[in-house]
Amino acid sequence: MSENCKLSQAVQESLDDYFMHLEGEPPHAVYDMVLGCVEKPLLSYIMHKVGGNQSKAAEILDINRNTLRKKLQQYKIE
């Protein structure tokens, strides 16, 4: 994927903003923060597109259906 993609730029800008506003506090759990900010809306969007069909969503995302179920539970997505 191109380094110039909008999503990549948005993540970089958000990280710049995050680090700029730490006000002396050390950064914490940045990986989980970024994953949660990206993964939850991605899963919600795909689940909506497939009408809640987990098999189709897992296929589109190229992940195991059990992994998808776990992530849906983690983010409380129905």
C-alpha distances in whole Angstrom, upper triangle without the diagonal:
4,7,8,7,11,10,9,12,15,14,15,18,19,19,21,24,24,25,27,29,30,34,34,33,31,28,28,25,22,20,22,22,18,18,20,19,16,17,20,19,17,19,22,20,19,23,24,22,24,27,27,27,26,25,23,21,21,20,17,15,16,18,22,24,26,24,23,26,27,24,25,29,27,26,29,27,30
4,5,6,9,10,9,10,13,14,14,16,18,19,20,22,23,24,26,28,29,33,34,33,31,27,28,26,23,21,23,23,19,19,22,20,17,19,22,21,19,22,24,22,22,25,26,25,27,30,30,30,29,29,26,24,24,23,20,19,20,22,26,28,30,27,26,30,30,26,28,31,30,28,31,29,32
4,6,9,9,7,8,11,11,11,13,16,16,16,19,20,21,22,25,26,29,30,30,28,24,25,24,20,19,21,21,17,18,21,19,17,19,22,21,19,22,25,23,23,27,28,26,28,31,31,32,30,30,28,26,26,25,22,21,22,23,27,29,31,28,27,30,30,27,28,31,29,28,31,30,32
4,6,8,7,7,10,11,11,13,15,16,16,19,21,21,22,25,26,29,31,30,29,26,27,25,22,21,23,22,18,19,22,19,17,20,22,21,19,23,24,22,23,27,27,26,28,31,31,32,31,31,29,26,27,26,23,22,23,25,29,31,33,29,28,32,31,28,29,32,30,28,32,30,33
4,6,5,6,9,10,11,12,14,16,17,19,20,22,23,25,26,30,31,30,29,25,26,24,21,20,21,20,16,17,19,17,14,17,19,17,16,19,21,19,19,23,23,22,24,27,28,28,27,28,25,23,23,23,20,18,20,22,26,28,30,26,25,28,28,25,26,29,27,25,28,27,29
4,5,5,6,9,10,10,12,14,15,16,18,20,21,22,25,28,29,29,28,24,25,24,20,19,21,19,15,16,18,15,13,16,18,15,14,18,19,17,18,22,22,21,24,26,27,28,27,28,26,23,24,24,20,19,22,23,27,28,30,27,25,28,28,24,25,28,26,24,27,25,28
4,5,5,6,9,10,10,12,14,15,16,18,20,21,23,26,28,27,25,22,22,20,17,16,17,15,12,13,14,11,9,12,14,12,11,15,16,15,16,19,20,19,22,24,24,25,24,26,23,20,21,22,18,17,19,20,24,25,26,23,22,25,24,21,22,25,23,20,23,22,25
4,5,5,6,9,10,11,12,14,15,17,18,20,21,25,26,25,24,20,21,19,15,15,16,15,11,13,15,13,11,14,16,15,14,18,19,18,19,22,23,22,25,27,27,28,27,28,26,23,23,23,20,18,20,21,25,26,28,24,23,26,26,22,23,26,24,22,25,24,27
4,5,5,6,8,10,10,12,14,15,16,18,20,23,25,25,23,20,21,20,17,16,18,16,13,15,17,14,13,16,18,17,16,20,21,20,21,25,25,25,27,30,30,31,30,31,29,26,26,27,24,21,24,25,28,30,31,28,26,29,28,25,26,29,26,24,27,26,29
4,5,5,6,9,10,10,12,14,15,17,19,22,24,23,22,19,20,19,15,15,17,14,11,13,14,11,10,14,16,14,14,18,19,18,20,23,23,23,26,28,27,29,28,30,28,24,25,26,23,21,23,24,28,29,30,26,25,27,27,23,24,26,24,21,24,23,27
4,5,5,6,9,10,10,12,14,15,17,20,22,20,19,16,16,15,12,12,13,11,8,10,12,9,9,12,14,14,14,17,18,18,20,22,23,23,26,28,27,29,27,29,27,24,24,25,22,20,22,23,26,27,28,24,23,25,24,21,22,24,22,20,23,22,26
4,5,5,6,9,10,11,12,14,16,19,20,20,18,15,17,16,12,13,15,13,10,13,15,13,12,16,18,17,18,21,22,22,23,26,27,27,30,32,31,32,31,32,31,27,27,28,26,23,25,25,29,30,31,27,26,29,28,24,26,28,25,23,26,26,30
4,5,5,6,9,10,10,12,15,17,19,19,19,16,18,17,14,15,17,14,12,15,16,13,14,17,19,18,19,22,23,22,24,27,27,28,30,32,32,33,32,34,32,29,29,31,28,25,28,28,31,32,33,29,28,31,29,26,27,29,26,24,27,27,30
4,5,5,6,9,10,11,13,16,18,17,17,14,15,15,11,13,14,11,9,13,13,10,11,15,16,16,17,20,21,20,23,25,25,26,29,30,30,32,30,32,31,27,28,29,27,24,27,27,30,30,31,27,26,28,27,23,24,26,23,21,24,24,27
4,5,5,6,8,10,11,14,16,15,14,11,12,12,9,11,13,10,8,12,13,11,13,16,17,18,19,21,22,23,25,27,28,29,31,33,32,33,31,33,32,28,29,30,28,25,27,27,30,31,31,27,26,29,27,23,25,26,23,21,25,25,29
4,5,5,6,9,10,13,15,15,14,12,14,15,12,14,16,14,12,16,17,15,16,19,21,21,22,25,26,26,28,30,31,31,34,36,35,36,35,37,35,32,32,34,31,28,30,30,33,34,34,31,30,32,31,27,29,30,27,25,28,29,32
4,6,5,6,9,11,14,14,14,12,14,15,13,15,17,13,13,16,17,14,16,20,20,20,22,25,25,25,28,30,30,31,34,35,34,36,35,37,36,32,33,34,32,29,31,31,34,35,35,31,30,32,30,27,28,29,26,24,27,28,31
4,5,5,6,10,12,11,11,9,11,12,9,12,14,10,11,14,15,13,15,18,19,19,21,23,24,25,27,29,30,31,33,34,33,35,33,36,35,31,31,33,31,28,30,30,32,33,33,29,29,30,28,25,26,27,24,22,25,26,30
4,5,5,9,10,9,9,7,10,12,10,13,15,13,13,16,17,16,18,21,22,23,24,26,27,28,30,32,33,34,36,38,36,38,36,38,38,34,34,36,33,30,32,32,34,35,35,31,31,33,30,27,29,30,26,25,28,29,33
4,6,8,10,11,11,11,14,16,14,17,19,16,16,20,20,18,20,23,24,24,26,29,29,30,32,34,35,36,38,40,39,41,39,41,40,36,37,38,36,33,35,35,37,38,38,34,34,36,34,30,32,33,29,27,30,31,35
4,5,8,9,11,10,13,15,14,17,18,15,16,19,19,17,20,23,24,24,26,28,29,29,32,34,34,35,38,39,38,40,38,41,40,36,37,39,36,33,36,35,37,38,38,34,33,35,33,29,31,31,28,26,29,30,34
4,6,5,7,7,10,13,12,16,17,14,16,19,19,18,21,23,24,25,27,29,29,30,33,34,35,37,39,40,38,40,38,41,40,37,37,39,37,34,36,35,37,38,37,33,33,34,32,29,30,30,27,26,28,30,34
4,6,9,10,13,16,16,20,20,18,19,23,23,21,24,27,27,28,30,32,33,34,36,38,38,40,42,43,42,44,42,44,44,40,40,43,41,37,40,38,41,41,40,37,37,38,35,32,34,34,30,29,32,33,37
4,6,9,12,16,16,19,21,19,20,24,24,23,26,28,29,30,32,34,34,36,38,39,40,42,44,45,43,45,43,45,45,41,41,44,42,38,40,39,41,42,41,37,37,38,36,33,35,35,31,30,33,35,38
4,6,9,13,13,17,17,16,18,21,21,21,24,26,26,28,30,31,32,34,36,37,38,40,42,42,41,42,40,43,43,39,38,41,39,36,38,36,38,39,38,34,34,35,32,30,32,31,28,27,30,32,35
4,6,10,11,14,15,14,16,19,19,20,22,24,25,27,28,30,31,33,34,36,37,39,40,41,39,41,39,41,41,37,36,39,37,34,35,34,36,37,35,32,32,33,30,28,30,30,26,26,29,31,35
4,7,7,10,12,11,12,15,16,16,18,20,22,23,25,26,27,29,31,32,34,35,37,38,36,38,35,37,37,33,33,35,34,30,32,30,32,33,32,29,29,30,27,25,27,27,23,23,26,28,32
4,6,9,9,9,11,13,14,15,17,18,19,22,23,24,26,27,29,30,32,33,35,36,34,35,32,35,35,31,30,33,32,28,30,28,29,31,29,26,26,27,24,22,24,24,20,20,23,25,29
4,6,6,6,9,10,11,12,15,15,16,19,20,21,23,25,26,27,29,30,32,33,30,32,29,31,31,28,27,29,28,25,26,24,26,27,25,22,22,24,20,18,21,20,17,17,20,22,26
4,6,5,6,9,10,11,12,14,15,17,18,20,22,23,24,26,28,29,30,32,30,31,29,30,30,27,26,28,27,23,25,23,25,27,26,22,22,24,21,19,21,21,18,17,21,22,26
4,5,5,6,9,10,11,12,14,16,16,18,20,21,22,24,26,27,28,30,28,29,26,27,27,24,23,25,24,20,21,20,22,23,23,19,19,21,19,16,19,19,16,16,20,21,24
4,6,5,6,8,10,10,11,14,15,16,18,20,20,21,24,25,26,27,25,26,24,26,26,22,21,24,23,19,21,19,21,22,20,17,17,18,16,13,16,16,12,12,16,17,21
4,6,5,6,9,10,11,13,14,16,17,19,20,21,23,25,26,27,25,27,25,27,27,23,23,25,24,20,22,21,23,24,23,19,19,20,18,15,17,17,14,13,16,17,21
4,5,5,6,8,10,12,12,14,16,17,19,20,22,23,25,26,25,26,24,26,25,21,21,23,21,18,20,19,22,23,22,19,18,20,18,15,17,18,15,14,17,18,22
4,5,5,5,8,10,10,12,14,15,16,18,20,21,22,24,22,23,20,22,22,18,18,20,18,15,17,16,18,19,19,15,15,17,15,11,14,15,12,11,15,15,19
4,5,5,6,8,10,10,12,14,15,16,18,20,21,22,20,22,19,22,22,18,18,21,19,16,18,17,19,19,18,15,14,16,14,10,12,13,10,8,12,13,16
4,6,6,7,9,11,12,13,15,16,18,19,21,22,21,23,21,23,23,19,19,22,20,17,20,19,21,21,21,18,16,18,17,13,14,16,13,11,14,14,18
4,6,6,6,9,10,11,12,14,16,17,19,20,19,21,19,21,20,16,17,19,16,13,16,16,19,19,20,16,15,17,16,12,13,16,14,11,15,14,17
4,6,5,6,9,10,11,12,14,15,17,18,16,18,16,18,17,13,13,16,14,11,14,13,15,15,16,13,11,13,13,9,10,13,11,9,12,11,15
4,5,5,6,9,10,11,12,14,16,16,15,16,15,18,17,13,14,17,15,13,16,15,17,16,16,14,11,13,12,8,8,11,9,6,9,8,12
4,5,5,6,9,10,10,12,14,15,14,16,15,18,17,13,15,17,15,13,16,16,18,18,19,16,13,15,15,12,11,14,13,10,12,10,13
4,6,5,6,9,10,11,12,14,13,15,14,16,14,11,12,14,11,9,13,13,16,15,17,14,12,14,15,11,11,14,14,11,13,11,13
4,5,5,6,8,10,11,12,10,12,10,13,12,8,10,12,11,9,12,11,13,12,14,12,8,10,11,8,7,11,11,9,11,8,10
4,6,5,6,9,10,11,9,12,11,14,13,10,12,15,13,12,15,15,17,15,16,15,11,12,14,11,8,12,12,9,10,7,8
4,6,5,6,9,10,10,12,12,15,13,10,13,14,12,11,15,15,18,16,18,17,13,15,17,14,12,15,16,13,14,10,12
4,5,5,6,9,8,9,9,11,9,6,9,10,8,8,12,12,15,13,16,15,11,13,15,13,11,15,16,14,15,11,12
4,5,5,6,5,7,7,10,9,6,9,11,10,10,13,13,14,12,14,14,10,11,14,12,9,13,15,13,12,9,8
4,6,5,6,9,10,13,11,9,13,14,12,13,17,17,18,16,18,18,14,15,17,15,12,16,17,15,14,10,10
4,6,8,9,11,12,10,8,12,13,10,12,15,16,18,16,19,19,15,16,19,17,15,18,20,17,17,14,13
4,5,6,8,9,6,6,10,11,9,11,14,15,16,14,17,17,13,15,18,16,14,17,20,18,17,14,13
4,6,9,11,9,9,13,14,13,15,17,18,18,15,18,18,15,15,18,17,14,17,19,18,17,13,11
4,6,9,9,8,11,13,13,14,16,16,16,12,15,15,12,11,15,14,11,14,16,15,14,10,8
4,6,6,6,9,10,11,12,14,14,13,10,13,14,11,11,15,14,12,15,18,17,16,13,11
4,5,5,6,8,10,10,12,11,10,7,9,10,7,8,11,11,10,12,15,15,14,11,10
4,5,5,6,9,10,10,10,9,6,10,11,9,10,13,14,13,15,18,18,18,15,14
4,5,5,6,9,10,10,11,9,13,13,11,12,16,15,14,17,19,19,19,16,15
4,5,5,6,8,9,10,8,11,11,8,10,13,12,11,15,16,15,16,13,13
4,6,5,6,5,6,5,9,8,6,9,12,11,11,14,16,16,17,14,14
4,5,5,7,8,8,12,12,10,13,15,15,15,18,19,19,20,18,18
4,5,8,10,11,14,13,11,14,16,15,15,18,19,19,20,17,17
4,5,9,10,12,11,9,12,14,12,13,16,17,16,18,16,17
4,7,9,12,10,10,13,15,14,15,18,18,19,20,18,19
4,6,8,7,7,10,11,11,12,15,15,16,18,16,18
4,5,5,6,9,10,11,12,14,15,17,18,17,17
4,5,5,6,9,10,10,12,14,15,16,14,14
4,5,5,6,9,10,11,12,14,15,14,14
4,5,5,6,9,10,10,12,14,13,15
4,5,5,6,9,10,11,12,10,11
4,5,5,6,9,10,10,9,10
4,5,5,6,9,10,10,11
4,5,5,6,8,8,11
4,5,5,6,5,7
4,5,5,6,8
4,6,8,11
4,6,9
4,6
4
